[in-house]
Every structure is written in C-alpha cells, then in structure tokens.
Amino acid sequence: MRRTALPARCRLRRRTLLAAAAALATPPALAARTVTLGLTPVFLDSDIVLVRQIEGHISARIGRPVQVVKRRTYREVTSLLVAGQLDAAWICGYPFVQHRDALEILAVPLYRGEPLYRAYLIARQDRSATTLAELRGDLHAFSDPDSNSGFLVTSAMLAELGTAPAAFFARSFFTYGHRNVIRAVAAGLAQSGSVDGYVWDVMADLEPALVGATRVVQASAPMGFPPFATSRQADPGLARAIRGALLTMPETADGRAILATLRLDGFVAGSPGLFDGIAALSRRARAAG
Amino acid sequence: MRALAPRRWPLALRVPLLITLLMIGIAGAISKLVLVRLEATQAAHVEELSGAYLDGLSTALLPAMIRRDPWEAFDALDRSRARYRGVGALRVLVVLPDGTVLAASDPIRHPLGAAAPDEAGPAPLRLAPGAATAWIHRAVSEGGVPVGRIAAEVDVTALATERRATLLALVGVNAALTLLFAILGWLLVRRMLRPVLRLSERLGRAAEGRLEPIPEAELPPADTEVGRAFRRYNAAAAAIAEREALLTRLAEEERRALVGRYASAMAHEVNNPLGGLFNAVRMIQRHGDDPERRLRAASLLERGLTGIHNIVRASLILWRGEADARPVSAADIDDLRLLIESEARRRELILDWQQGMEGSFPAPAQAVRQIALNLLLNACAASPPGGRVAVRTQVVGGVLTLVVADEGPGLPTEARRLLIDGPEAQVPQAGGLGLWTVARLVRELDASVHLAGPPGTHVTIRIPDAEHSAHFPAAA
C-alpha cells in the first residue's frame, strides 16, 4: 500500500504544480473551467458513486474540476459532444462511426484483455430459440436507436435476412439502457431483446437473479468496445490530459476501484479502425433501408 | 295439537323465548348496522388509500402514457411496486384509450398490446362480501384529452378478514348475551311466578274440597302484590270454610227438626195400639185359661207390637245418620210409607202410594229417603183435609223417578226457585229448611227436578245411577 500510495502522492504534487503553472499561464476564467464528461447509463441501477469516482479520478489527473454529464439517450450525449458542449464522452461505437469526421478517440476500454465486446440477442430463460430467425413475431426490446449492440447489430442481421425490425417483430420498443433491456425481457414485458454482451456478462455477476431469468440466444462477432471520444475541435491539451488520465487508470487505487466496478482491465489508445466492423454493419443496415 | 299451541306453553318458557326472539331481532339489526357501517368505512378507507396511490402512479405514468412508451410505463410501475407496498396492489394495468394494455405489473399475464380484461374495466369500487380482491381505477388525461387509465387490483383480504372477525365477534357476543338474558329471564319469571303457582296449586286443591289457608309465617309482606293476593286468598278460604260450617250445621239442625216433628207422630203411632195391647194383656189375665181368647189376645199383642216394631225400625233406619250410603231399596221406600201414613191419617188425607221399584237402585239410601220424606211432609202440610197425596216410584233406563203430588195451593215462587236453581241461589230461611235440604241433596246426587202445577204441586225428581254420577262425594 505504501509503495503504491507514495508515487500517487508524488504524481499528485507534480500535477498540482503543473496545474498551478497552467493557471498562471492562462486567463483565470479558462483555468477554472470545469471539464465536462458525457456518460450514458451503463449497467448500474444507481451509478452516483461511480460518477463521483470518475470525476475524482480524472479531476485529480488533469488538475481541473470535472463534471460528469448524464443524458438519457446516446443521441443527446453524441449531439452535445459533436457540438462541443462536452469535453469528452463515453459513447457507443455506432455514434462514433456515424460522426467519425467530427470525433476523435481518446481511449478504448479493455474488457477481458481486449478492446472488444459482443452484442447479445437474449430471450427469457424458458425459451429454446438459438437464432434470430426464431424470434420472429416477438415483442422485442432494443436499448437505444444509436446503440451498436442494442440496435444496429440486430437491424443489420435482419437486413441480411432481408427484413427490418418493424416487419420482423410484432412490436419493438426502446428502453434506453442495456440494463433496462435485461429487465424488460426478465419481467416478460419483451419476449426478446438486443443487449450489450459486456453489460449482460457483468450484470450476470452483479444481479444473477435478474439476469438468470434471461438467456443468450445468439452472440455477435467481437466488435470495437464503446470508446471515450472527444470532439476534433476540442482543446488538444485537455484531450491529451484526459487520455492520460484514462490510460493510467490501472496505476492508481481510485482508478483501479473504478475499473473493478466496471469490470474492465484498463484502457488502450485505440484507433478508428477498431470500429470498421460497426461501420460495415451501419452501411448494411442503411442499405436495407 | 292444541295442547302444543304456544298459548298453552308455561309462562316460564314463553317469556325467555320472547326475550330470546327479541334479542335475536335486536342483535341481527345491530349486527347488520355495524357491518354496513364497517363496509362503508372500509370502502372509504380503500378509496382514500387507493386515491393517493393512483395519484402518485398517474403522475409517474403520465409522460409514458402520453408518449405511449411501454418501457417507461413498465419502469414506473416496477419502481412504484416497492413504494406502494402498503396498498397491496396485486396487479396494475396501464390501459390505453383503445382498451389495450400499454404496460402491466405482470407483463406475462397482460402482454403489451393485449386487450385489458373485463374485470379491469372502469367501475366504481365495490367490496364484494368474501372477495379477496377489488379493482380501483383512475382515468388519466392531459389537457382534457384522455390518454388512458390505470387499473389496479388490490388485495382486500385483510378487510374481508376484519369484516368476518367483526361478524364473528358480533355473533358470539350477541349469542352469549341472548343466552344470558334468556336464562336470567327464565330464572326471573320462575321466581316471579312461584307465588302465583303456589296460589294456583292451593286453589286447585280447593276443587277437591280443601281450601286451606296459607300459614301466617309463609305470607309475604302485606304491601306487596303477592302479599295482598295471598291475604285475599286466606280471607276467601276463611269465608268459604265458615259457609261450609254453616251449611253443615243447618243440615244437622234440619235433620233434628225432622226428628222432632216425627217424635210426636211416632208417639201417636205407638200410643194408638197401646190401648188395644193393654186390653189384650187384661184379656189374658182374665181369660187366660180360655185358649181361644188367649190366642186372640196374643195375636192382638203380636200385631200391635209388630206395628210398633215397624214404626220404631223405620225411624231407626231414617235417623241412623248420614253414614247410610248403601244403595236405596224398595224396602226403604216402603218404610217411608209407614212413617208418613200416620201424618196422612192425622190430616185426613188419602195416600195414593204406588211403589214401582223392585230390589235396589245404586243411589245412597239415606239421601233418597230424606228427599222423599221432605217432599211427602211438604205435600201433607200443603194438602187440604180430604186431599190426595200421590207417591210414584219407578226405575226406567238407569234413572229412579220419584213423583210426589198433592192438591195444595202450589209451591211459592221462592220454593220453586230453590228447587230449580239449587241451594246456592238462596240462603236458607227459617222454616224452609226442608226444601233447601231437598235442593242440596238433588245437587249432590246430580239429579234433576221438574215441577208442575198449580193446580196442586207435582214434583218429579230423576235420580241417575250413582255410579255414573261424579258429583256425589263418597260418604264419610
């Protein structure tokens, strides 16, 4: 503990000094401006602790106050980010490929050692379906229209089958949260759902009773994990500072606490190419109409 | 069956029964009132509770209902579950204006888009007796435009249990009270009726001829109703005993008067042959040696003594006393003739005697003889010299008929009324004891009296077979 705590304190001192120097070099108003970080609901029912931890960690790393801004839909967060209203945001791969020209990847989380995850098609535990085709006529729960795993993957698969969600499912609706998709399917509100595989796996650990009521019908191929991104218009220095804070998260105790909560291993710098698979799905879905 | 009619039931049973019926009626009415009030209170309570619940729910659901967002609606329902646990909502449905389900607390039972069940239709709250659940409703609108309604099935078993417990408590308490009052009523009435029953028992014994006064020690205080009643009973018993004693004394006096009247007649009858008898004695003294004269004198003596003997015997039988309860015989009637003949002769009357009776008849000889003798004495007394006194006796169809007729001026009105109405109608007057005695004996023998005349008096007495007469008391 002593060995890890000491360098952290040293770094803190160094960063504090850097921040102080920056504050001297820039106008006071700009130096004090709060850094905003966009976030969409992940998997926790109440993520206030996680939000405070993230704010604390990044703030300590960049030497500026950080405020996490939460919005209900991906679109709201993406729009704020593209418009420069947010300094950075944890977004889905699908909005990233949609706004690839305007956005820049800061870091991509490592899940089970890779910056990859899968999309799951889930159904109630008592169903025996093993393919999407068997879910025809279902009441289907999607997560978000701008979610890769929660909408795009299933839409693209249906496009391959020559159909579309509206025609294939009796009815579908959005729950705006992967956790909600699992709740909807578990409760029977929806007969099947499209969900983030990473969220489903983690929740199977955290809430086995809830997730145990569902089962994975089909898993997609691995795809780029939802990245932290920033606007290309953003302050490069700030972007670098935030990237640094993310990439060094496993090195600090509070960072490791965050990663432990999120069941992540760390961050890598990532590259746009990581999301080519999602871009291909997007094109396919768009082509189908 | 008439003996089983409620009117004939004892008061000690009728009063507690009435109390029981009354209590059951009152208990039923009170129980009904309490239950109706309880149900109303419960319904108001449920309305109040469900109102607050539905208000909160509709606020949370309104945006989802406006957007017809099934997830948001479900999410709101799901989150409200813990918050409104106290309401006991078993099922909650969010129903769109077209009657389809937008969301339900149990989406498997009520899937999205399915028609809402009939029981979830809008209706006022009704707490059906014995029902475990009830439906509550709330129409939801925005800006006057209906966006749907919320229907919830709430658990009302607690209320039903409370009602049942109340009902059981009411039935138990009322049944216990009814039983208690019935027992108290029974005890009270029995206690209240005890003196009446005692009085009734004593009066019942009076019918058997024993009207015994209640001992002083057993008398309740004089200022109570029962005390007054007992004292009145004692006064009545004393009066009746006095009257009985008077009647007994009168009867005895009458009998003695009859004896007195006959003593002289009998003396005369005995005296008449005495001269002849003395002559016969003298004849024997003087001409005792002459067998013919001696025999004639002895025959005279015998006839004379036989006559005296007959008169003495008849008198003895007549006045032997009240104890002579043997059946009357023809000889008894013939004895009367011996007794009355001297009286008839003295008054120069013609005695027309037709005795049609043979053997004996089951009626007390003493009573029959006394009736006949009294009537004959009256007839002789009423007849003018040279008049005829007729006597007829016969037995036909189990009835002994005795007729005594004279040619006198006829019976006075009081005497007729005495014979017809019985001795109770009049107090015996001095000198009228003979007919009063006849009337008393006629009543005792259960006999009937028929009067005819004037001219003359024609008294017919019909005496029934004593074995069929219940009124004549056994001779002491």
Interface residues (C-beta under 8 A of the other chain):
Chain A: L139 A141 A170 R171 F173 F174 T175 Y176 N180 R183 A184 A187 G188 L189 A190
Chain B: D69 P70 W71 F74 D75 D78 A103 D106 P107 I108 P111 L112 G113
